[in-house]
């Protein structure tokens, strides 16, 4: 897909305008209701769908299919990020009315850093076609690792600050409490960071770690930097509302890791086949319609089986509590 500089500028300006509107509407700190989160989640999904339809009309079915496949993949991987965001919010004891501001700025930081990753990835792919072997092998390894972690069923760990964040805290110092939405304050004659800025940096830099598998994954679906960037942008920009909408449902998605591992493994195989094809080996390549169908099917099956398993687990726990209650009553009697 041949994208002019003008189109790139218009796209970035358009996305910036949407972010500005989102920021203006949510500028006053408040607790986000399910209704508000639901409305804005739908708005961002509709905007992404309209963008994809625009690609279909003006660029054809191939770019549109690549965008939708990339968007759905990035969105599903972003849901997995929400588990860590919950841990970060708990770690820094972020007041509920400030969480939306933290997520908005944190996601903006992540979007800028991902744009740098995408530009670097596109440059590497353009110069070295063999990098597809590395991307494919890395995704297959990540898929295997996800399955192992899911099988281990280890208890939820606490969030641990990365080295970059610790270095920033040591260099500038951190205030002992939140000061509204302020990022810097004067304390004992010294300018220090507030916990608000620290948690924003934590969200943004942590998301970059997730980009290590999501960026290769979307490059496995399309090598067009424009589609890679816009799919990432739309997936990330709706993440804040999704956090409040499905925050309570995250623990019910017990099979999400299995679903994501299948998707990453599938894209990894697709990348290896593409690399072999580029090397002159006659192997079948997986088309975008097939990729899109597999990704959607895996997510649907994963969601259904997760909800069924969560329901059975809740019923078993309720029966166990009832039995323990009856036993206690009999002992007292």
C-alpha positions as CSV (number, residue, x, y, z in Angstrom):
1,X,0.0,0.0,0.0
2,X,1.6,3.3,-1.2
3,X,1.0,5.9,1.5
4,X,1.9,9.5,0.9
5,X,3.4,11.9,3.4
6,X,0.2,13.9,3.3
7,X,-1.9,10.9,4.3
8,X,0.5,10.1,7.1
9,X,0.2,13.7,8.4
10,X,-3.6,13.7,8.1
11,X,-3.8,10.3,9.9
12,X,-1.6,11.5,12.8
13,X,-3.5,14.8,13.1
14,X,-6.8,12.9,13.0
15,X,-5.7,10.5,15.8
16,X,-4.4,13.4,17.8
17,X,-7.7,15.2,17.5
18,X,-9.6,12.1,18.7
19,X,-7.3,11.8,21.7
20,X,-7.8,15.6,22.4
21,X,-11.5,15.1,22.4
22,X,-11.2,12.1,24.7
23,X,-8.9,14.0,27.0
24,X,-11.3,17.1,27.1
25,X,-14.3,15.0,27.9
26,X,-12.5,13.1,30.7
27,X,-10.4,16.1,31.9
28,X,-12.2,16.3,35.3
29,X,-11.2,13.5,37.7
30,X,-14.1,11.2,38.4
31,X,-15.1,7.6,38.9
32,X,-15.9,6.1,35.5
33,X,-19.2,4.3,35.4
34,X,-19.9,1.1,33.4
35,X,-22.3,3.1,31.2
36,X,-19.6,5.7,30.3
37,X,-17.0,3.1,29.7
38,X,-19.4,1.0,27.6
39,X,-20.3,4.0,25.4
40,X,-16.7,5.0,24.7
41,X,-15.7,1.4,24.1
42,X,-18.3,1.2,21.4
43,X,-17.3,4.6,20.0
44,X,-13.6,3.5,19.6
45,X,-14.6,0.2,18.0
46,X,-17.0,1.9,15.6
47,X,-14.2,4.4,14.7
48,X,-11.8,1.5,14.0
49,X,-14.5,-0.2,11.9
50,X,-15.1,3.0,9.9
51,X,-11.3,3.3,9.3
52,X,-11.2,-0.3,8.1
53,X,-14.1,0.3,5.7
54,X,-12.4,3.4,4.4
55,X,-9.3,1.3,3.6
56,X,-11.7,-1.2,1.8
57,X,-13.2,1.5,-0.3
58,X,-10.1,3.5,-1.2
59,X,-7.3,0.9,-1.0
60,X,-9.0,-2.5,-1.6
61,X,-9.8,-5.7,0.3
62,X,-6.2,-6.7,1.1
63,X,-5.2,-3.7,3.2
64,X,-8.6,-3.7,4.9
65,X,-8.4,-7.3,5.8
66,X,-4.8,-6.8,7.1
67,X,-6.1,-3.9,9.2
68,X,-9.0,-5.8,10.8
69,X,-6.8,-8.9,11.4
70,X,-4.1,-6.6,13.0
71,X,-6.7,-4.6,15.1
72,X,-8.4,-7.7,16.5
73,X,-5.0,-9.3,17.3
74,X,-3.7,-6.2,19.0
75,X,-7.0,-5.7,20.9
76,X,-7.0,-9.3,22.2
77,X,-3.3,-8.9,23.3
78,X,-4.2,-5.6,24.9
79,X,-6.8,-7.3,27.1
80,X,-4.1,-9.4,28.5
81,X,-2.2,-6.2,29.4
82,X,-5.1,-5.1,31.6
83,X,-4.2,-7.8,34.1
84,X,-0.9,-6.0,34.7
85,X,-2.6,-2.6,34.7
86,X,-4.8,-3.8,37.6
87,X,-1.7,-4.9,39.5
88,X,0.0,-1.5,38.9
89,X,-3.1,0.4,40.1
90,X,-3.1,-1.7,43.3
91,X,0.7,-1.4,43.8
92,X,0.6,2.4,43.7
93,X,-2.9,2.7,45.5
94,X,-4.2,4.9,42.7
95,X,-7.5,6.6,43.8
96,X,-10.4,5.5,41.6
97,X,-11.2,9.0,40.4
98,X,-7.6,9.4,39.0
99,X,-7.3,6.1,37.3
100,X,-8.7,7.3,34.0
101,X,-6.2,10.1,33.8
102,X,-3.3,7.6,34.6
103,X,-4.5,5.3,31.8
104,X,-4.9,8.0,29.3
105,X,-1.4,9.5,29.7
106,X,0.1,6.0,30.2
107,X,-1.4,4.8,26.9
108,X,-0.2,7.9,25.1
109,X,3.4,7.2,26.3
110,X,2.9,3.6,25.1
111,X,1.6,4.7,21.7
112,X,4.7,7.0,21.1
113,X,7.1,4.3,22.1
114,X,5.3,1.7,20.0
115,X,5.5,4.1,17.0
116,X,9.3,4.0,17.4
117,X,9.3,0.2,17.6
118,X,7.2,0.0,14.5
119,X,9.5,2.3,12.5
120,X,12.5,0.3,13.6
121,X,10.8,-3.0,12.8
122,X,9.8,-1.8,9.3
123,X,13.3,-0.6,8.6
124,X,14.8,-4.0,9.7
125,X,12.3,-6.0,7.6
126,X,13.0,-3.8,4.6
127,X,16.7,-4.5,4.8
128,X,16.8,-8.1,6.2
129,X,14.1,-10.5,5.1
130,X,15.6,-13.3,7.3
131,X,14.3,-11.4,10.3
132,X,10.9,-13.2,9.7
133,X,12.6,-16.4,10.9
134,X,13.5,-14.6,14.2
135,X,10.0,-13.1,14.6
136,X,8.4,-16.4,13.9
137,X,10.6,-18.4,16.2
138,X,10.1,-15.8,19.0
139,X,6.3,-15.9,18.7
140,X,6.2,-19.7,18.8
141,X,8.4,-19.6,21.9
142,X,6.2,-17.0,23.5
143,X,3.1,-19.1,22.7
144,X,4.8,-22.1,24.4
145,X,5.7,-20.0,27.4
146,X,2.2,-18.7,27.8
147,X,0.8,-22.3,27.8
148,X,3.4,-23.3,30.5
149,X,2.4,-20.3,32.6
150,X,-1.3,-21.0,32.3
151,X,-0.7,-24.7,33.3
152,X,1.3,-23.7,36.3
153,X,-1.7,-21.8,37.6
154,X,0.5,-19.8,40.0
155,X,-1.0,-17.2,42.4
156,X,-1.2,-13.6,41.2
157,X,2.1,-11.9,41.6
158,X,2.6,-8.3,42.7
159,X,3.9,-5.7,40.1
160,X,7.6,-5.1,40.4
161,X,9.0,-1.8,39.1
162,X,11.4,-1.9,36.2
163,X,15.0,-0.6,36.3
164,X,14.1,2.5,34.3
165,X,11.4,3.5,36.7
166,X,13.6,2.9,39.7
167,X,16.3,5.0,38.2
168,X,13.9,7.9,37.6
169,X,12.6,7.7,41.2
170,X,16.1,7.7,42.6
171,X,17.2,10.6,40.4
172,X,14.2,12.9,40.9
173,X,12.6,11.7,44.2
174,X,8.9,10.9,44.7
175,X,6.4,12.8,46.9
176,X,4.8,10.8,49.8
177,X,1.2,11.2,48.5
178,X,-0.9,12.2,45.5
179,X,-1.4,15.9,44.8
180,X,-4.5,15.8,42.6
181,X,-3.5,15.4,38.9
182,X,-0.2,17.3,39.4
183,X,2.9,15.5,38.0
184,X,5.6,17.6,39.8
185,X,5.6,19.5,43.1
186,X,8.1,21.5,45.2
187,X,9.0,19.6,48.4
188,X,11.6,20.8,50.8
189,X,12.9,23.2,48.2
190,X,13.3,20.4,45.6
191,X,11.3,19.6,42.6
192,X,10.1,16.0,42.9
193,X,7.8,13.6,41.0
194,X,4.3,12.8,42.3
195,X,3.0,9.2,42.5
196,X,0.7,10.2,39.6
197,X,3.7,10.7,37.3
198,X,5.3,7.5,38.5
199,X,2.3,5.3,37.8
200,X,1.8,6.9,34.4
201,X,5.4,6.0,33.5
202,X,4.8,2.5,34.9
203,X,1.8,2.0,32.6
204,X,3.6,3.4,29.5
205,X,6.9,1.5,30.0
206,X,5.3,-1.8,31.0
207,X,3.2,-1.7,27.8
208,X,6.4,-1.5,25.8
209,X,7.4,-4.9,27.2
210,X,4.1,-6.3,25.8
211,X,5.0,-4.8,22.4
212,X,7.9,-7.2,22.2
213,X,5.4,-9.9,21.2
214,X,2.5,-7.8,19.8
215,X,4.7,-5.9,17.2
216,X,6.2,-9.1,15.7
217,X,2.6,-10.6,15.7
218,X,1.1,-7.8,13.6
219,X,4.1,-7.8,11.3
220,X,3.2,-11.4,10.7
221,X,-0.1,-10.3,9.4
222,X,1.0,-7.2,7.4
223,X,4.4,-5.6,6.5
224,X,2.7,-2.2,5.8
225,X,4.0,0.3,8.5
226,X,0.8,2.4,8.0
227,X,-1.5,-0.4,8.8
228,X,0.7,-1.7,11.7
229,X,0.6,1.8,13.2
230,X,-3.1,2.5,12.8
231,X,-4.1,-0.9,14.0
232,X,-2.0,-0.4,17.2
233,X,-3.3,3.1,17.6
234,X,-7.0,2.1,17.5
235,X,-6.4,-0.9,19.8
236,X,-4.5,1.1,22.4
237,X,-6.8,4.2,22.4
238,X,-9.8,2.2,23.4
239,X,-7.9,0.4,26.1
240,X,-8.7,2.9,28.9
241,X,-12.4,2.5,28.6
242,X,-12.0,-1.3,28.2
243,X,-10.2,-1.3,31.6
244,X,-13.2,0.0,33.4
245,X,-15.7,-2.0,31.3
246,X,-14.3,-5.5,31.8
247,X,-12.2,-4.9,34.9
248,X,-14.5,-7.2,36.9
249,X,-14.6,-9.8,34.1
250,X,-10.9,-10.2,33.7
251,X,-10.7,-13.0,36.3
252,X,-13.4,-14.9,34.5
253,X,-11.3,-15.1,31.3
254,X,-9.5,-18.1,32.7
255,X,-8.6,-19.5,29.2
256,X,-7.4,-16.2,27.7
257,X,-3.7,-17.2,27.9
258,X,-4.5,-20.4,26.0
259,X,-6.3,-18.5,23.3
260,X,-3.5,-15.9,23.0
261,X,-0.9,-18.7,22.8
262,X,-2.8,-20.3,19.9
263,X,-3.0,-17.0,18.1
264,X,0.7,-16.2,18.6
265,X,1.8,-19.7,17.7
266,X,-0.4,-19.6,14.5
267,X,1.1,-16.2,13.5
268,X,4.6,-17.5,14.3
269,X,4.0,-20.4,11.9
270,X,2.7,-18.0,9.3
271,X,5.8,-15.9,9.6
272,X,8.1,-18.9,9.2
273,X,6.2,-20.0,6.1
274,X,6.4,-16.5,4.7
275,X,10.2,-16.4,5.4
276,X,10.6,-19.8,3.6
277,X,8.6,-18.5,0.7
278,X,10.8,-15.4,0.5
279,X,13.9,-17.7,0.5
280,X,12.6,-19.5,-2.6
281,X,11.2,-22.6,-0.9
282,X,7.8,-23.7,-2.3
283,X,5.6,-23.8,0.7
284,X,1.9,-22.8,1.1
285,X,1.3,-19.3,2.6
286,X,-1.6,-18.5,4.9
287,X,-3.9,-15.8,3.5
288,X,-5.3,-12.9,5.4
289,X,-8.9,-14.1,5.3
290,X,-7.8,-17.4,6.8
291,X,-5.8,-15.6,9.4
292,X,-8.7,-13.4,10.3
293,X,-11.0,-16.4,10.6
294,X,-8.7,-18.3,12.8
295,X,-8.1,-15.4,15.1
296,X,-11.8,-14.6,15.5
297,X,-12.7,-18.3,16.0
298,X,-10.0,-18.8,18.7
299,X,-11.2,-15.7,20.6
300,X,-14.8,-16.7,20.5
301,X,-14.1,-20.3,21.6
302,X,-11.8,-19.0,24.4
303,X,-14.3,-16.5,25.7
304,X,-17.1,-19.1,25.7
305,X,-15.1,-21.8,27.4
306,X,-13.7,-19.3,30.0
307,X,-17.2,-18.2,31.0
308,X,-18.4,-21.8,31.3
309,X,-15.4,-22.7,33.4
310,X,-15.8,-19.6,35.6
311,X,-19.5,-20.4,36.1
312,X,-18.7,-24.0,37.1
313,X,-16.0,-22.8,39.5
314,X,-18.4,-20.3,41.1
315,X,-21.0,-23.0,41.6
316,X,-18.5,-25.3,43.1
317,X,-17.3,-22.6,45.5
318,X,-20.9,-21.8,46.5
319,X,-21.7,-25.5,47.2
320,X,-18.5,-25.8,49.2
321,X,-19.4,-22.7,51.3
322,X,-22.9,-24.1,51.8
323,X,-21.5,-27.5,53.0
324,X,-19.0,-25.8,55.3
325,X,-21.9,-23.7,56.7
326,X,-24.1,-26.7,57.3
327,X,-21.2,-28.5,59.0
328,X,-20.6,-25.6,61.3
329,X,-24.2,-25.3,62.2
330,X,-24.3,-29.1,63.1
331,X,-21.2,-28.7,65.3
332,X,-22.8,-25.8,67.1
333,X,-26.0,-27.7,67.6
